[in-house]
């Protein structure tokens, strides 16, 4: 009879060890899932920030292109005005010496 009770005791201990191991495994799994959820949230936040930066860069690029176009237009205008002034001076000098 002691042999049976020893077997029963060993089986009970094994069951308890198995249950404890299952609980530890469940706890570890839950921690892993929590970490993954936090990492996913961080990745989503980073993606949103990246999209915002991309949008801002696109707007900045458009603004810089417009500014560059205006600089080119202003230089062309200054060249035309300078050319007109030179032509007027040459015509005035020609008229004075003729």
Phi and psi restraints in degrees (range 20) as a CNS / XPLOR table:
assign (resid 1 and name C) (resid 2 and name N)
       (resid 2 and name CA) (resid 2 and name C) 1.0 -65.5 20.0 2
assign (resid 2 and name N) (resid 2 and name CA)
       (resid 2 and name C) (resid 3 and name N) 1.0 -29.6 20.0 2
assign (resid 2 and name C) (resid 3 and name N)
       (resid 3 and name CA) (resid 3 and name C) 1.0 -64.7 20.0 2
assign (resid 3 and name N) (resid 3 and name CA)
       (resid 3 and name C) (resid 4 and name N) 1.0 -41.6 20.0 2
assign (resid 3 and name C) (resid 4 and name N)
       (resid 4 and name CA) (resid 4 and name C) 1.0 -67.0 20.0 2
assign (resid 4 and name N) (resid 4 and name CA)
       (resid 4 and name C) (resid 5 and name N) 1.0 -41.9 20.0 2
assign (resid 4 and name C) (resid 5 and name N)
       (resid 5 and name CA) (resid 5 and name C) 1.0 -68.4 20.0 2
assign (resid 5 and name N) (resid 5 and name CA)
       (resid 5 and name C) (resid 6 and name N) 1.0 -33.1 20.0 2
assign (resid 5 and name C) (resid 6 and name N)
       (resid 6 and name CA) (resid 6 and name C) 1.0 -65.5 20.0 2
assign (resid 6 and name N) (resid 6 and name CA)
       (resid 6 and name C) (resid 7 and name N) 1.0 -42.7 20.0 2
assign (resid 6 and name C) (resid 7 and name N)
       (resid 7 and name CA) (resid 7 and name C) 1.0 -62.2 20.0 2
assign (resid 7 and name N) (resid 7 and name CA)
       (resid 7 and name C) (resid 8 and name N) 1.0 -42.8 20.0 2
assign (resid 7 and name C) (resid 8 and name N)
       (resid 8 and name CA) (resid 8 and name C) 1.0 -64.0 20.0 2
assign (resid 8 and name N) (resid 8 and name CA)
       (resid 8 and name C) (resid 9 and name N) 1.0 -41.7 20.0 2
assign (resid 8 and name C) (resid 9 and name N)
       (resid 9 and name CA) (resid 9 and name C) 1.0 -64.0 20.0 2
assign (resid 9 and name N) (resid 9 and name CA)
       (resid 9 and name C) (resid 10 and name N) 1.0 -44.5 20.0 2
assign (resid 9 and name C) (resid 10 and name N)
       (resid 10 and name CA) (resid 10 and name C) 1.0 -63.0 20.0 2
assign (resid 10 and name N) (resid 10 and name CA)
       (resid 10 and name C) (resid 11 and name N) 1.0 -41.9 20.0 2
assign (resid 10 and name C) (resid 11 and name N)
       (resid 11 and name CA) (resid 11 and name C) 1.0 -63.9 20.0 2
assign (resid 11 and name N) (resid 11 and name CA)
       (resid 11 and name C) (resid 12 and name N) 1.0 -40.9 20.0 2
assign (resid 11 and name C) (resid 12 and name N)
       (resid 12 and name CA) (resid 12 and name C) 1.0 -62.9 20.0 2
assign (resid 12 and name N) (resid 12 and name CA)
       (resid 12 and name C) (resid 13 and name N) 1.0 -42.7 20.0 2
assign (resid 12 and name C) (resid 13 and name N)
       (resid 13 and name CA) (resid 13 and name C) 1.0 -63.3 20.0 2
assign (resid 13 and name N) (resid 13 and name CA)
       (resid 13 and name C) (resid 14 and name N) 1.0 -41.9 20.0 2
assign (resid 13 and name C) (resid 14 and name N)
       (resid 14 and name CA) (resid 14 and name C) 1.0 -63.4 20.0 2
assign (resid 14 and name N) (resid 14 and name CA)
       (resid 14 and name C) (resid 15 and name N) 1.0 -41.4 20.0 2
assign (resid 14 and name C) (resid 15 and name N)
       (resid 15 and name CA) (resid 15 and name C) 1.0 -62.9 20.0 2
assign (resid 15 and name N) (resid 15 and name CA)
       (resid 15 and name C) (resid 16 and name N) 1.0 -43.4 20.0 2
assign (resid 15 and name C) (resid 16 and name N)
       (resid 16 and name CA) (resid 16 and name C) 1.0 -64.0 20.0 2
assign (resid 16 and name N) (resid 16 and name CA)
       (resid 16 and name C) (resid 17 and name N) 1.0 -42.7 20.0 2
assign (resid 16 and name C) (resid 17 and name N)
       (resid 17 and name CA) (resid 17 and name C) 1.0 -62.4 20.0 2
assign (resid 17 and name N) (resid 17 and name CA)
       (resid 17 and name C) (resid 18 and name N) 1.0 -43.6 20.0 2
assign (resid 17 and name C) (resid 18 and name N)
       (resid 18 and name CA) (resid 18 and name C) 1.0 -62.4 20.0 2
assign (resid 18 and name N) (resid 18 and name CA)
       (resid 18 and name C) (resid 19 and name N) 1.0 -42.8 20.0 2
assign (resid 18 and name C) (resid 19 and name N)
       (resid 19 and name CA) (resid 19 and name C) 1.0 -63.7 20.0 2
assign (resid 19 and name N) (resid 19 and name CA)
       (resid 19 and name C) (resid 20 and name N) 1.0 -44.0 20.0 2
assign (resid 19 and name C) (resid 20 and name N)
       (resid 20 and name CA) (resid 20 and name C) 1.0 -62.1 20.0 2
assign (resid 20 and name N) (resid 20 and name CA)
       (resid 20 and name C) (resid 21 and name N) 1.0 -42.0 20.0 2
assign (resid 20 and name C) (resid 21 and name N)
       (resid 21 and name CA) (resid 21 and name C) 1.0 -64.6 20.0 2
assign (resid 21 and name N) (resid 21 and name CA)
       (resid 21 and name C) (resid 22 and name N) 1.0 -40.2 20.0 2
assign (resid 21 and name C) (resid 22 and name N)
       (resid 22 and name CA) (resid 22 and name C) 1.0 -63.5 20.0 2
assign (resid 22 and name N) (resid 22 and name CA)
       (resid 22 and name C) (resid 23 and name N) 1.0 -40.2 20.0 2
assign (resid 22 and name C) (resid 23 and name N)
       (resid 23 and name CA) (resid 23 and name C) 1.0 -66.4 20.0 2
assign (resid 23 and name N) (resid 23 and name CA)
       (resid 23 and name C) (resid 24 and name N) 1.0 -41.6 20.0 2
assign (resid 23 and name C) (resid 24 and name N)
       (resid 24 and name CA) (resid 24 and name C) 1.0 -64.0 20.0 2
assign (resid 24 and name N) (resid 24 and name CA)
       (resid 24 and name C) (resid 25 and name N) 1.0 -41.8 20.0 2
assign (resid 24 and name C) (resid 25 and name N)
       (resid 25 and name CA) (resid 25 and name C) 1.0 -63.8 20.0 2
assign (resid 25 and name N) (resid 25 and name CA)
       (resid 25 and name C) (resid 26 and name N) 1.0 -40.8 20.0 2
assign (resid 25 and name C) (resid 26 and name N)
       (resid 26 and name CA) (resid 26 and name C) 1.0 -63.3 20.0 2
assign (resid 26 and name N) (resid 26 and name CA)
       (resid 26 and name C) (resid 27 and name N) 1.0 -42.0 20.0 2
assign (resid 26 and name C) (resid 27 and name N)
       (resid 27 and name CA) (resid 27 and name C) 1.0 -63.7 20.0 2
assign (resid 27 and name N) (resid 27 and name CA)
       (resid 27 and name C) (resid 28 and name N) 1.0 -43.6 20.0 2
assign (resid 27 and name C) (resid 28 and name N)
       (resid 28 and name CA) (resid 28 and name C) 1.0 -62.7 20.0 2
assign (resid 28 and name N) (resid 28 and name CA)
       (resid 28 and name C) (resid 29 and name N) 1.0 -44.1 20.0 2
assign (resid 28 and name C) (resid 29 and name N)
       (resid 29 and name CA) (resid 29 and name C) 1.0 -60.1 20.0 2
assign (resid 29 and name N) (resid 29 and name CA)
       (resid 29 and name C) (resid 30 and name N) 1.0 -41.2 20.0 2
assign (resid 29 and name C) (resid 30 and name N)
       (resid 30 and name CA) (resid 30 and name C) 1.0 -64.7 20.0 2
assign (resid 30 and name N) (resid 30 and name CA)
       (resid 30 and name C) (resid 31 and name N) 1.0 -41.0 20.0 2
assign (resid 30 and name C) (resid 31 and name N)
       (resid 31 and name CA) (resid 31 and name C) 1.0 -63.1 20.0 2
assign (resid 31 and name N) (resid 31 and name CA)
       (resid 31 and name C) (resid 32 and name N) 1.0 -41.6 20.0 2
assign (resid 31 and name C) (resid 32 and name N)
       (resid 32 and name CA) (resid 32 and name C) 1.0 -62.9 20.0 2
assign (resid 32 and name N) (resid 32 and name CA)
       (resid 32 and name C) (resid 33 and name N) 1.0 -44.2 20.0 2
assign (resid 32 and name C) (resid 33 and name N)
       (resid 33 and name CA) (resid 33 and name C) 1.0 -62.2 20.0 2
assign (resid 33 and name N) (resid 33 and name CA)
       (resid 33 and name C) (resid 34 and name N) 1.0 -40.8 20.0 2
assign (resid 33 and name C) (resid 34 and name N)
       (resid 34 and name CA) (resid 34 and name C) 1.0 -63.1 20.0 2
assign (resid 34 and name N) (resid 34 and name CA)
       (resid 34 and name C) (resid 35 and name N) 1.0 -43.4 20.0 2
assign (resid 34 and name C) (resid 35 and name N)
       (resid 35 and name CA) (resid 35 and name C) 1.0 -63.0 20.0 2
assign (resid 35 and name N) (resid 35 and name CA)
       (resid 35 and name C) (resid 36 and name N) 1.0 -41.0 20.0 2
assign (resid 35 and name C) (resid 36 and name N)
       (resid 36 and name CA) (resid 36 and name C) 1.0 -63.9 20.0 2
assign (resid 36 and name N) (resid 36 and name CA)
       (resid 36 and name C) (resid 37 and name N) 1.0 -39.5 20.0 2
assign (resid 36 and name C) (resid 37 and name N)
       (resid 37 and name CA) (resid 37 and name C) 1.0 -64.4 20.0 2
assign (resid 37 and name N) (resid 37 and name CA)
       (resid 37 and name C) (resid 38 and name N) 1.0 -41.8 20.0 2
assign (resid 37 and name C) (resid 38 and name N)
       (resid 38 and name CA) (resid 38 and name C) 1.0 -64.8 20.0 2
assign (resid 38 and name N) (resid 38 and name CA)
       (resid 38 and name C) (resid 39 and name N) 1.0 -42.1 20.0 2
assign (resid 38 and name C) (resid 39 and name N)
       (resid 39 and name CA) (resid 39 and name C) 1.0 -63.4 20.0 2
assign (resid 39 and name N) (resid 39 and name CA)
       (resid 39 and name C) (resid 40 and name N) 1.0 -40.5 20.0 2
assign (resid 39 and name C) (resid 40 and name N)
       (resid 40 and name CA) (resid 40 and name C) 1.0 -62.0 20.0 2
assign (resid 40 and name N) (resid 40 and name CA)
       (resid 40 and name C) (resid 41 and name N) 1.0 -41.3 20.0 2
assign (resid 40 and name C) (resid 41 and name N)
       (resid 41 and name CA) (resid 41 and name C) 1.0 -63.7 20.0 2
assign (resid 41 and name N) (resid 41 and name CA)
       (resid 41 and name C) (resid 42 and name N) 1.0 -41.9 20.0 2
assign (resid 41 and name C) (resid 42 and name N)
       (resid 42 and name CA) (resid 42 and name C) 1.0 -63.0 20.0 2
assign (resid 42 and name N) (resid 42 and name CA)
       (resid 42 and name C) (resid 43 and name N) 1.0 -42.5 20.0 2
assign (resid 42 and name C) (resid 43 and name N)
       (resid 43 and name CA) (resid 43 and name C) 1.0 -64.2 20.0 2
assign (resid 43 and name N) (resid 43 and name CA)
       (resid 43 and name C) (resid 44 and name N) 1.0 -42.5 20.0 2
assign (resid 43 and name C) (resid 44 and name N)
       (resid 44 and name CA) (resid 44 and name C) 1.0 -63.5 20.0 2
assign (resid 44 and name N) (resid 44 and name CA)
       (resid 44 and name C) (resid 45 and name N) 1.0 -40.8 20.0 2
assign (resid 44 and name C) (resid 45 and name N)
       (resid 45 and name CA) (resid 45 and name C) 1.0 -63.9 20.0 2
assign (resid 45 and name N) (resid 45 and name CA)
       (resid 45 and name C) (resid 46 and name N) 1.0 -42.1 20.0 2
assign (resid 45 and name C) (resid 46 and name N)
       (resid 46 and name CA) (resid 46 and name C) 1.0 -63.9 20.0 2
assign (resid 46 and name N) (resid 46 and name CA)
       (resid 46 and name C) (resid 47 and name N) 1.0 -40.6 20.0 2
assign (resid 46 and name C) (resid 47 and name N)
       (resid 47 and name CA) (resid 47 and name C) 1.0 -63.0 20.0 2
assign (resid 47 and name N) (resid 47 and name CA)
       (resid 47 and name C) (resid 48 and name N) 1.0 -41.7 20.0 2
assign (resid 47 and name C) (resid 48 and name N)
       (resid 48 and name CA) (resid 48 and name C) 1.0 -64.4 20.0 2
assign (resid 48 and name N) (resid 48 and name CA)
       (resid 48 and name C) (resid 49 and name N) 1.0 -42.0 20.0 2
assign (resid 48 and name C) (resid 49 and name N)
       (resid 49 and name CA) (resid 49 and name C) 1.0 -63.9 20.0 2
assign (resid 49 and name N) (resid 49 and name CA)
       (resid 49 and name C) (resid 50 and name N) 1.0 -39.5 20.0 2
assign (resid 49 and name C) (resid 50 and name N)
       (resid 50 and name CA) (resid 50 and name C) 1.0 -63.5 20.0 2
assign (resid 50 and name N) (resid 50 and name CA)
       (resid 50 and name C) (resid 51 and name N) 1.0 -41.6 20.0 2
assign (resid 50 and name C) (resid 51 and name N)
       (resid 51 and name CA) (resid 51 and name C) 1.0 -63.6 20.0 2
assign (resid 51 and name N) (resid 51 and name CA)
       (resid 51 and name C) (resid 52 and name N) 1.0 -39.7 20.0 2
assign (resid 51 and name C) (resid 52 and name N)
       (resid 52 and name CA) (resid 52 and name C) 1.0 -64.7 20.0 2
assign (resid 52 and name N) (resid 52 and name CA)
       (resid 52 and name C) (resid 53 and name N) 1.0 -42.4 20.0 2
assign (resid 52 and name C) (resid 53 and name N)
       (resid 53 and name CA) (resid 53 and name C) 1.0 -64.4 20.0 2
assign (resid 53 and name N) (resid 53 and name CA)
       (resid 53 and name C) (resid 54 and name N) 1.0 -41.7 20.0 2
assign (resid 53 and name C) (resid 54 and name N)
       (resid 54 and name CA) (resid 54 and name C) 1.0 -61.7 20.0 2
assign (resid 54 and name N) (resid 54 and name CA)
       (resid 54 and name C) (resid 55 and name N) 1.0 -43.1 20.0 2
assign (resid 54 and name C) (resid 55 and name N)
       (resid 55 and name CA) (resid 55 and name C) 1.0 -62.5 20.0 2
assign (resid 55 and name N) (resid 55 and name CA)
       (resid 55 and name C) (resid 56 and name N) 1.0 -43.9 20.0 2
assign (resid 55 and name C) (resid 56 and name N)
       (resid 56 and name CA) (resid 56 and name C) 1.0 -65.2 20.0 2
assign (resid 56 and name N) (resid 56 and name CA)
       (resid 56 and name C) (resid 57 and name N) 1.0 -40.0 20.0 2
assign (resid 56 and name C) (resid 57 and name N)
       (resid 57 and name CA) (resid 57 and name C) 1.0 -64.2 20.0 2
assign (resid 57 and name N) (resid 57 and name CA)
       (resid 57 and name C) (resid 58 and name N) 1.0 -38.2 20.0 2
assign (resid 57 and name C) (resid 58 and name N)
       (resid 58 and name CA) (resid 58 and name C) 1.0 -63.5 20.0 2
assign (resid 58 and name N) (resid 58 and name CA)
       (resid 58 and name C) (resid 59 and name N) 1.0 -44.7 20.0 2
assign (resid 58 and name C) (resid 59 and name N)
       (resid 59 and name CA) (resid 59 and name C) 1.0 -63.5 20.0 2
assign (resid 59 and name N) (resid 59 and name CA)
       (resid 59 and name C) (resid 60 and name N) 1.0 -41.8 20.0 2
assign (resid 59 and name C) (resid 60 and name N)
       (resid 60 and name CA) (resid 60 and name C) 1.0 -64.3 20.0 2
assign (resid 60 and name N) (resid 60 and name CA)
       (resid 60 and name C) (resid 61 and name N) 1.0 -40.2 20.0 2
assign (resid 60 and name C) (resid 61 and name N)
       (resid 61 and name CA) (resid 61 and name C) 1.0 -63.0 20.0 2
assign (resid 61 and name N) (resid 61 and name CA)
       (resid 61 and name C) (resid 62 and name N) 1.0 -44.0 20.0 2
assign (resid 61 and name C) (resid 62 and name N)
       (resid 62 and name CA) (resid 62 and name C) 1.0 -61.2 20.0 2
assign (resid 62 and name N) (resid 62 and name CA)
       (resid 62 and name C) (resid 63 and name N) 1.0 -43.6 20.0 2
assign (resid 62 and name C) (resid 63 and name N)
       (resid 63 and name CA) (resid 63 and name C) 1.0 -62.5 20.0 2
assign (resid 63 and name N) (resid 63 and name CA)
       (resid 63 and name C) (resid 64 and name N) 1.0 -44.8 20.0 2
assign (resid 63 and name C) (resid 64 and name N)
       (resid 64 and name CA) (resid 64 and name C) 1.0 -64.2 20.0 2
assign (resid 64 and name N) (resid 64 and name CA)
       (resid 64 and name C) (resid 65 and name N) 1.0 -38.9 20.0 2
assign (resid 64 and name C) (resid 65 and name N)
       (resid 65 and name CA) (resid 65 and name C) 1.0 -63.2 20.0 2
assign (resid 65 and name N) (resid 65 and name CA)
       (resid 65 and name C) (resid 66 and name N) 1.0 -41.7 20.0 2
assign (resid 65 and name C) (resid 66 and name N)
       (resid 66 and name CA) (resid 66 and name C) 1.0 -63.3 20.0 2
assign (resid 66 and name N) (resid 66 and name CA)
       (resid 66 and name C) (resid 67 and name N) 1.0 -42.4 20.0 2
assign (resid 66 and name C) (resid 67 and name N)
       (resid 67 and name CA) (resid 67 and name C) 1.0 -63.7 20.0 2
assign (resid 67 and name N) (resid 67 and name CA)
       (resid 67 and name C) (resid 68 and name N) 1.0 -42.3 20.0 2
assign (resid 67 and name C) (resid 68 and name N)
       (resid 68 and name CA) (resid 68 and name C) 1.0 -63.2 20.0 2
assign (resid 68 and name N) (resid 68 and name CA)
       (resid 68 and name C) (resid 69 and name N) 1.0 -41.4 20.0 2
assign (resid 68 and name C) (resid 69 and name N)
       (resid 69 and name CA) (resid 69 and name C) 1.0 -60.3 20.0 2
assign (resid 69 and name N) (resid 69 and name CA)
       (resid 69 and name C) (resid 70 and name N) 1.0 -42.6 20.0 2
assign (resid 69 and name C) (resid 70 and name N)
       (resid 70 and name CA) (resid 70 and name C) 1.0 -65.4 20.0 2
assign (resid 70 and name N) (resid 70 and name CA)
       (resid 70 and name C) (resid 71 and name N) 1.0 -38.4 20.0 2
assign (resid 70 and name C) (resid 71 and name N)
       (resid 71 and name CA) (resid 71 and name C) 1.0 -61.5 20.0 2
assign (resid 71 and name N) (resid 71 and name CA)
       (resid 71 and name C) (resid 72 and name N) 1.0 -45.8 20.0 2
assign (resid 71 and name C) (resid 72 and name N)
       (resid 72 and name CA) (resid 72 and name C) 1.0 -61.8 20.0 2
assign (resid 72 and name N) (resid 72 and name CA)
       (resid 72 and name C) (resid 73 and name N) 1.0 -43.1 20.0 2
assign (resid 72 and name C) (resid 73 and name N)
       (resid 73 and name CA) (resid 73 and name C) 1.0 -62.8 20.0 2
assign (resid 73 and name N) (resid 73 and name CA)
       (resid 73 and name C) (resid 74 and name N) 1.0 -43.0 20.0 2
assign (resid 73 and name C) (resid 74 and name N)
       (resid 74 and name CA) (resid 74 and name C) 1.0 -64.1 20.0 2
assign (resid 74 and name N) (resid 74 and name CA)
       (resid 74 and name C) (resid 75 and name N) 1.0 -41.3 20.0 2
assign (resid 74 and name C) (resid 75 and name N)
       (resid 75 and name CA) (resid 75 and name C) 1.0 -63.5 20.0 2
assign (resid 75 and name N) (resid 75 and name CA)
       (resid 75 and name C) (resid 76 and name N) 1.0 -42.1 20.0 2
assign (resid 75 and name C) (resid 76 and name N)
       (resid 76 and name CA) (resid 76 and name C) 1.0 -63.9 20.0 2
assign (resid 76 and name N) (resid 76 and name CA)
       (resid 76 and name C) (resid 77 and name N) 1.0 -42.5 20.0 2
assign (resid 76 and name C) (resid 77 and name N)
       (resid 77 and name CA) (resid 77 and name C) 1.0 -62.1 20.0 2
assign (resid 77 and name N) (resid 77 and name CA)
       (resid 77 and name C) (resid 78 and name N) 1.0 -44.1 20.0 2
assign (resid 77 and name C) (resid 78 and name N)
       (resid 78 and name CA) (resid 78 and name C) 1.0 -62.7 20.0 2
assign (resid 78 and name N) (resid 78 and name CA)
       (resid 78 and name C) (resid 79 and name N) 1.0 -38.9 20.0 2
assign (resid 78 and name C) (resid 79 and name N)
       (resid 79 and name CA) (resid 79 and name C) 1.0 -64.0 20.0 2
assign (resid 79 and name N) (resid 79 and name CA)
       (resid 79 and name C) (resid 80 and name N) 1.0 -44.9 20.0 2
assign (resid 79 and name C) (resid 80 and name N)
       (resid 80 and name CA) (resid 80 and name C) 1.0 -63.4 20.0 2
assign (resid 80 and name N) (resid 80 and name CA)
       (resid 80 and name C) (resid 81 and name N) 1.0 -45.8 20.0 2
assign (resid 80 and name C) (resid 81 and name N)
       (resid 81 and name CA) (resid 81 and name C) 1.0 -62.6 20.0 2
assign (resid 81 and name N) (resid 81 and name CA)
       (resid 81 and name C) (resid 82 and name N) 1.0 -43.2 20.0 2
assign (resid 81 and name C) (resid 82 and name N)
       (resid 82 and name CA) (resid 82 and name C) 1.0 -61.5 20.0 2
assign (resid 82 and name N) (resid 82 and name CA)
       (resid 82 and name C) (resid 83 and name N) 1.0 -41.8 20.0 2
assign (resid 82 and name C) (resid 83 and name N)
       (resid 83 and name CA) (resid 83 and name C) 1.0 -63.8 20.0 2
assign (resid 83 and name N) (resid 83 and name CA)
       (resid 83 and name C) (resid 84 and name N) 1.0 -41.8 20.0 2
assign (resid 83 and name C) (resid 84 and name N)
       (resid 84 and name CA) (resid 84 and name C) 1.0 -63.3 20.0 2
assign (resid 84 and name N) (resid 84 and name CA)
       (resid 84 and name C) (resid 85 and name N) 1.0 -43.0 20.0 2
assign (resid 84 and name C) (resid 85 and name N)
       (resid 85 and name CA) (resid 85 and name C) 1.0 -62.4 20.0 2
assign (resid 85 and name N) (resid 85 and name CA)
       (resid 85 and name C) (resid 86 and name N) 1.0 -43.7 20.0 2
assign (resid 85 and name C) (resid 86 and name N)
       (resid 86 and name CA) (resid 86 and name C) 1.0 -62.1 20.0 2
assign (resid 86 and name N) (resid 86 and name CA)
       (resid 86 and name C) (resid 87 and name N) 1.0 -42.7 20.0 2
assign (resid 86 and name C) (resid 87 and name N)
       (resid 87 and name CA) (resid 87 and name C) 1.0 -62.8 20.0 2
assign (resid 87 and name N) (resid 87 and name CA)
       (resid 87 and name C) (resid 88 and name N) 1.0 -42.4 20.0 2
assign (resid 87 and name C) (resid 88 and name N)
       (resid 88 and name CA) (resid 88 and name C) 1.0 -64.0 20.0 2
assign (resid 88 and name N) (resid 88 and name CA)
       (resid 88 and name C) (resid 89 and name N) 1.0 -42.7 20.0 2
assign (resid 88 and name C) (resid 89 and name N)
       (resid 89 and name CA) (resid 89 and name C) 1.0 -63.7 20.0 2
assign (resid 89 and name N) (resid 89 and name CA)
       (resid 89 and name C) (resid 90 and name N) 1.0 -43.9 20.0 2
assign (resid 89 and name C) (resid 90 and name N)
       (resid 90 and name CA) (resid 90 and name C) 1.0 -62.8 20.0 2
assign (resid 90 and name N) (resid 90 and name CA)
       (resid 90 and name C) (resid 91 and name N) 1.0 -42.1 20.0 2
assign (resid 90 and name C) (resid 91 and name N)
       (resid 91 and name CA) (resid 91 and name C) 1.0 -66.1 20.0 2
assign (resid 91 and name N) (resid 91 and name CA)
       (resid 91 and name C) (resid 92 and name N) 1.0 -39.2 20.0 2
assign (resid 91 and name C) (resid 92 and name N)
       (resid 92 and name CA) (resid 92 and name C) 1.0 -65.6 20.0 2
assign (resid 92 and name N) (resid 92 and name CA)
       (resid 92 and name C) (resid 93 and name N) 1.0 -44.2 20.0 2
assign (resid 92 and name C) (resid 93 and name N)
       (resid 93 and name CA) (resid 93 and name C) 1.0 -64.4 20.0 2
assign (resid 93 and name N) (resid 93 and name CA)
       (resid 93 and name C) (resid 94 and name N) 1.0 -39.3 20.0 2
assign (resid 93 and name C) (resid 94 and name N)
       (resid 94 and name CA) (resid 94 and name C) 1.0 -63.5 20.0 2
assign (resid 94 and name N) (resid 94 and name CA)
       (resid 94 and name C) (resid 95 and name N) 1.0 -42.2 20.0 2
assign (resid 94 and name C) (resid 95 and name N)
       (resid 95 and name CA) (resid 95 and name C) 1.0 -67.9 20.0 2
assign (resid 95 and name N) (resid 95 and name CA)
       (resid 95 and name C) (resid 96 and name N) 1.0 -33.0 20.0 2
assign (resid 95 and name C) (resid 96 and name N)
       (resid 96 and name CA) (resid 96 and name C) 1.0 -72.9 20.0 2
assign (resid 96 and name N) (resid 96 and name CA)
       (resid 96 and name C) (resid 97 and name N) 1.0 -35.1 20.0 2
assign (resid 96 and name C) (resid 97 and name N)
       (resid 97 and name CA) (resid 97 and name C) 1.0 -93.7 20.0 2
assign (resid 97 and name N) (resid 97 and name CA)
       (resid 97 and name C) (resid 98 and name N) 1.0 -1.2 20.0 2
